[in-house]
Amino acid sequence: MTTVTLALGSNLGDRLANLRGAVALLQERGVPAIRCSGVWETDPVPADQPRYLNAVIAAETALTPIALLAVAKEVEYLLGRRPSRRWGARPADIDILFYGDQRIDEPALQVPHPRIAERGFVLAPLAEVTAGPLPILTRTALDLLAAVGTARLTRTAHSLLP
């Protein structure tokens, strides 16, 4: 089994239900969460869409990285995501942040996720799930978050677990 870290986001429909649905659907497909962050509300980028709810989970899986990506895309589809403009509004978004301590550089998948260090909306929940140095990056999520700041991030009272 490999420990993986996934970022979850939603800004269409019942955002919290979408995040919880993603956790449940991932579990059904062999990616059970072992740690869940709290739920964070963030401004969208670009700004012409609804606000996001974001979270991060650590999970264990026997899936290969490409199979995990396929499961993530399937779960997004089952939750209502359809092809649209890049960085557009979506009911579900699942990104593979880390796959164990492996570096993956393939056309369809880059791990660690190439924009982790720029995204407070990923780093804040990631810091709740991973306390020590991040795989490959060797810095903590809190160190990286200090560099980008927490403006426009709000931790909600919601939990991914019902």
N, C-alpha and C positions, 0 to 999 in steps of 0.2 A: 504494500500500500504506500502511496505517496501523499504527503500533505501538500495541498494546493490552497492558494488564497485567491478568492474571487471578489470582484467589486460588483455590486448590484445597484441599479438605478431605475427610477421610474418617474415620468412626469405627465403621464396621460391616464385617465380613468381613476380607479381607486388605487392610488399609488401604494399605500401600505399593503393592501390585499395583493397587489402585483408582486411586491417584494416577498411577502410571506409565501405566495404561490410559487415563486422561483425557488425558494428554499425547499419547499415540499416536493416539487417536480424534480429538482436536482437529486434529492434523497432517493426518490423512486427509481432514478436512473443510475444509481451507484455512486453518488457524490454526497454522502451525508455530512452535514455541518457538525463540526466538533467545537467550534467557537463562533459566536456571532457578536458583531458590534452593536451598538445602539443605532438608531435611525437618525440621520442628519438631513435637515432641509437646507437646500442651497439654491442660489440664483442660477438660472440657466445660462449657457453659453452656446450660441448667441442668445441675446436677451429677449428675442421676439417669441418666446414660448413660455409655458407654465413652469413654475418652480419644481425642482427635483426633490425626491426623497432618495437618499443614498445610504448604503450600508456595505459592510465587508464581512465575508465569512471565511473561516478556515475549514477545510473539509479534507476527508481522506478518500482516495479513490485508487482503483486498480487500472483505470482507463489510461491509455496513452495520451500525450498532449493533444494530438489531432483528434482523437476520439472525444476527449473532454471538450474541445472547441465545438465539435459537432453536437454534443449534448447541450452545450450552452446556447447554440443557435436554435436548436429544436425547442428548448424551453422558452426562449424569447418569442418564437413563432407561436407556440401554444398560448402564450399570454397576450397575443395580439399584435406583436411587432411585424410590420411589413416593410419591404424595401422603401426607403424614402431618402431625402437629402441627407448628406453627411452632417452629423451633429444635430439632426432634427429631433423634434419631440417624439417620444416613444413610450409605450406602456412598460417595456422591459428592456434593460440593457445589462448584459453580463460580460465582464471582461476578466480574463485570466491575468492576474497580477504576477503570481509566482507558481511554479510547478516544481515543488521540492527546492533544490538548490541548482536546478538546471538552467542554463542559458539556451534559449531556442531562438533561432533566427531563420525563419522560413517565410515565404511570401504570404502565407495565410495567418501566420502566428509568430509574434515576437514576445518573448518572455525573458526577463521581466518586462512588464508592459512599458513601452518606451516613454510614456508621459507621466509616470507616477510622480516624479519629483516636482512637477508643475501643478499638480491638482490637489488643492486643499480638501476638496470634497471626497477624495480617495484617502488622503493621508490621515485626516482626522479619525474616520472609522478604522482605518488600518492600525493606527496607534493603539486602539482599544483591543485589537485582536493579536497583535504581534508586538511584544514589549521590547525585545532585544534587537540587535542589528538585523536588518532585512537581508535575505539571501542575495548574494552577488553584489548588492549596492553597499553593503557593510556599514551603513548608517542606519539609525533608528528612524521610524516614521516621525517621531516627535522632532528630531533634528531637522529633517526635511521640511516638516510643517512650519517650524520656526522661520525658515527662509521664505516661505510663500505667504504665511499669515493665515489668520482664521476669519478675516472680514467676510461677511455675507454667508457664514456658516452658523447654523443653529442646531444644537442637539435637541431632538424632540423627546417626549416622554414615552414614545412608542418602542416596542420590542419586536424583533422579527419572530419571536416565539409567541404563539397565542396565549 
